[in-house]
Amino acid sequence: MRVQGTILHHQNLKGLNVYVGEPNKAADMMSSTLVETVSINYEDFNDSFLTCGTCLCVYDSGEHHPKLLPCSHTVCKNCLERIVDTQIHDTGTFRCPICRETIGIPRGGVISFPPSFIVNQLLDLMSRQRRDVIPKCSTHASEELLFCESCDSVFCIQCSGEEHNGRGASEHTVIPFSIAIKRMSEILLYKAHLCIKNLNNAFDNVSTEVHQLENSVERTMENINRSFQDVISLVEKRRQECLGMVRKIREEKKIILKEQLDLIQAEKARVQTECDGLQFQVEVRNITKKISDLNEKLDSTSTLSEPRENSFLKYEFKHNSALNDITNALKCLGRIKVSTTFPALCSAKVGKAVTHLKSSVTISTVDYHGNPRTSGSDPVIADLRNDRGEPFEAKIKDRNDGSYDVQFVPPKSGSYKMCVAIFNRPIKGSPFVINVTDHNNPVMRFGSFGSGNDGFKQPLRVIAGDTNGNVFVLDTGNGRVKVMEASGGFVRHLGPDGFENQSGTGIAVAEDNQLVVVNWRTKHVSFISTQGEGEVLSKFTHECFVEPIDIAVNSKGEIIVADIGASKIFIFDRMGKLQTTFGNRGDKDGQFKNISAITVGRCDEILVADHRIQVFTKDGKFSRLVPNASKGEYCGIAVDQTGHILATRIEKGKGFVQVLNSSGKLVSCIDSFDDKLKRPSGLCVTKDHHLYVADLGNNCMKKYRYR
């Protein structure tokens, strides 16, 4: 770079301002107009002007001292010495590495080439500028300020505490304050950029909402016009009906009056005909007869003078309350629904879900101020997907109180993701992660081993069905029936009459809310009152009983007894008279190996469980076998209103409940993972898809949700 003149400078955040002018005018620069200013970026200026073009090293005052050649190019001292050593022979010259001009070597050698005055001035300028931008300590002026990122403090090496020196230094991150300023400036600019970006997004979102508002207004107005056009059409239809009624009445009246006019004209013509030629009559007898005829005609024509129909026709519309009803109805016709819901503040309550069970996520909406909403109809959208991104159906139930239920039935366990949006804007926390498990744990557990109000000894069966919604547990070991509320609260005990020898094995609900209990020792079927202490109202037995194990009642009130000893099913009427029996010992269809439970299904089908489940008609004829590929023994069985079959089962020492559909296909298993079933026995179902299980091994009763 070849510039002759004086260079003036000052600091600039982005680079240097360089003045180029005549030498004799440099002194007047501060009081005259600036001739030329060049703004150069620091990095570009350092690479272009302060770096040797041959070795690409930055000029300094040592080996890379800048030397000005006669061709006006600048080369560092080290490069000149190397070039001279390689090129000079006896000529005493060398070529400029930049322009290839031949240059003679001064008498003193390379050292005698003059220094590049302008490059040295620029180096000095850059050095001063770097010294000016390095912050100094106010107490120790020669010390550079440092910054600790760990404790967010500024200090110099002399005024730093013990924590930044010696052993404590390893726990702190200390950098030069100038670098910290640069970093914070970059962070500031980055944050500012993010703020601008967010504000731009906000502007776009609000602008989009304004546009959508206009579209919504147009759609709403179209719907209003369409609905009122329907009303106008109904009014017009009624108007036409009224006009049609008037026209019809007019035609009916005109027909009657026209007939009367025709009759008058006919009578008039007849009289006229009869009177023609009377003036020429001379026969007195004929004239007298005509006069008599005309007298009779005169009487009959007088009746024709009165119109047989009238012209009265009047329209009334205030004769009843129809006008007021229409007016009031029009006042109530249509409404404009708006919402103050603010999606960003709305929340969702997410819990664990179980496979094959109806699960839900509850959404609570609030307005911009955080006040709970009390009305519904918000356009809530829920997108549910599994871990592979596959969508699953989710239904939204509006509670009309500002909350919504997103209901779904997960088919498999795993992690699901649900995105919830209102007005196409995500609510707080969306998307939500829903962990679905295969383990169905009890929603309630009651009782433990003992004889008190909360005690059980060998609970075998449980039924539900009285008018109060109570649950009855056959507490065989204590020789009683424990009456409990559906929520698990203790009500009272029934017994001990009818439960002698602690051998009650089956229980059912008969007519008039009476309990029917079968006793395998006494071989009696007892009818017990659910009032008071459980008085035995009546009982019966049968000579064919060997070891009756369970009992059920069908819709006719017939008593069905399963006998494990006889391998038979007995059907009695209400009075204890035997109607029919079926079954015998064996493994074929219709035969029993080790009967464990019996129940009545839809259409009074009889389901019998042993190592399998067989279905019989209400008359005892074999119908079908419920397919089952597993091994083990059934302990209890029940059928819900939709035909689902539920059965307790023990397999390889583990107890669980199987849920089968009406055709016998396995839907799910209740394994009670966190509160394992130990010898589950009887069970019953409720209308709200819950089931109660008598856990014989744990001496308690458990409640589950199975759908």
HELIX and SHEET records of a PDB file:
HELIX    1   1 PRO A   23  LYS A   25  5                                   3    
HELIX    2   2 MET A   29  SER A   31  5                                   3    
HELIX    3   3 TYR A   42  PHE A   49  1                                   8    
HELIX    4   4 LYS A   77  GLN A   87  1                                  11    
HELIX    5   5 VAL A  110  SER A  112  5                                   3    
HELIX    6   6 PHE A  117  VAL A  133  1                                  17    
HELIX    7   7 GLU A  162  HIS A  164  5                                   3    
HELIX    8   8 GLY A  166  GLU A  171  5                                   6    
HELIX    9   9 PHE A  177  CYS A  275  1                                  99    
HELIX   10  10 LEU A  278  PHE A  280  5                                   3    
HELIX   11  11 VAL A  284  THR A  303  1                                  20    
HELIX   12  12 ALA A  322  CYS A  332  1                                  11    
HELIX   13  13 PRO A  343  LEU A  345  5                                   3    
HELIX   14  14 THR A  476  ASN A  478  5                                   3    
HELIX   15  15 GLU A  500  GLN A  502  5                                   3    
HELIX   16  16 GLU A  511  ASN A  513  5                                   3    
HELIX   17  17 ARG A  602  ASP A  604  5                                   3    
SHEET    1   A 2 GLY A  15  TYR A  19  0                                        
SHEET    2   A 2 THR A  37  ASN A  41 -1                                        
SHEET    1   B 2 PRO A  66  LEU A  68  0                                        
SHEET    2   B 2 THR A  74  CYS A  76 -1                                        
SHEET    1   C 2 THR A  93  ARG A  95  0                                        
SHEET    2   C 2 THR A 102  GLY A 104 -1                                        
SHEET    1   D 3 SER A 153  PHE A 155  0                                        
SHEET    2   D 3 LEU A 146  CYS A 148 -1                                        
SHEET    3   D 3 VAL A 174  PRO A 176 -1                                        
SHEET    1   E 4 SER A 347  LYS A 349  0                                        
SHEET    2   E 4 SER A 359  SER A 364 -1                                        
SHEET    3   E 4 SER A 403  PHE A 408 -1                                        
SHEET    4   E 4 LYS A 395  ASP A 398 -1                                        
SHEET    1   F 5 ALA A 353  VAL A 354  0                                        
SHEET    2   F 5 PHE A 432  THR A 437  1                                        
SHEET    3   F 5 GLY A 414  ILE A 422 -1                                        
SHEET    4   F 5 VAL A 380  ARG A 385 -1                                        
SHEET    5   F 5 PRO A 391  PHE A 392 -1                                        
SHEET    1   G 4 ALA A 353  VAL A 354  0                                        
SHEET    2   G 4 PHE A 432  THR A 437  1                                        
SHEET    3   G 4 GLY A 414  ILE A 422 -1                                        
SHEET    4   G 4 ARG A 425  PRO A 426 -1                                        
SHEET    1   H 4 MET A 444  PHE A 446  0                                        
SHEET    2   H 4 CYS A 700  ARG A 705 -1                                        
SHEET    3   H 4 HIS A 690  ASP A 695 -1                                        
SHEET    4   H 4 PRO A 680  VAL A 685 -1                                        
SHEET    1   I 2 SER A 448  PHE A 449  0                                        
SHEET    2   I 2 GLY A 455  PHE A 456  1                                        
SHEET    1   J 4 PRO A 459  ALA A 464  0                                        
SHEET    2   J 4 VAL A 471  ASP A 475 -1                                        
SHEET    3   J 4 ARG A 480  MET A 484 -1                                        
SHEET    4   J 4 PHE A 490  LEU A 494 -1                                        
SHEET    1   K 4 GLY A 504  VAL A 509  0                                        
SHEET    2   K 4 LEU A 515  ASN A 519 -1                                        
SHEET    3   K 4 HIS A 524  ILE A 528 -1                                        
SHEET    4   K 4 VAL A 536  PHE A 540 -1                                        
SHEET    1   L 4 PRO A 548  VAL A 553  0                                        
SHEET    2   L 4 ILE A 559  ASP A 563 -1                                        
SHEET    3   L 4 LYS A 568  PHE A 572 -1                                        
SHEET    4   L 4 LEU A 578  PHE A 582 -1                                        
SHEET    1   M 4 ALA A 597  VAL A 600  0                                        
SHEET    2   M 4 ILE A 606  ALA A 609 -1                                        
SHEET    3   M 4 ILE A 613  PHE A 616 -1                                        
SHEET    4   M 4 PHE A 622  VAL A 626 -1                                        
SHEET    1   N 4 GLU A 633  VAL A 639  0                                        
SHEET    2   N 4 ILE A 645  GLU A 651 -1                                        
SHEET    3   N 4 LYS A 654  LEU A 660 -1                                        
SHEET    4   N 4 LEU A 666  ILE A 670 -1                                        
END                                                                             
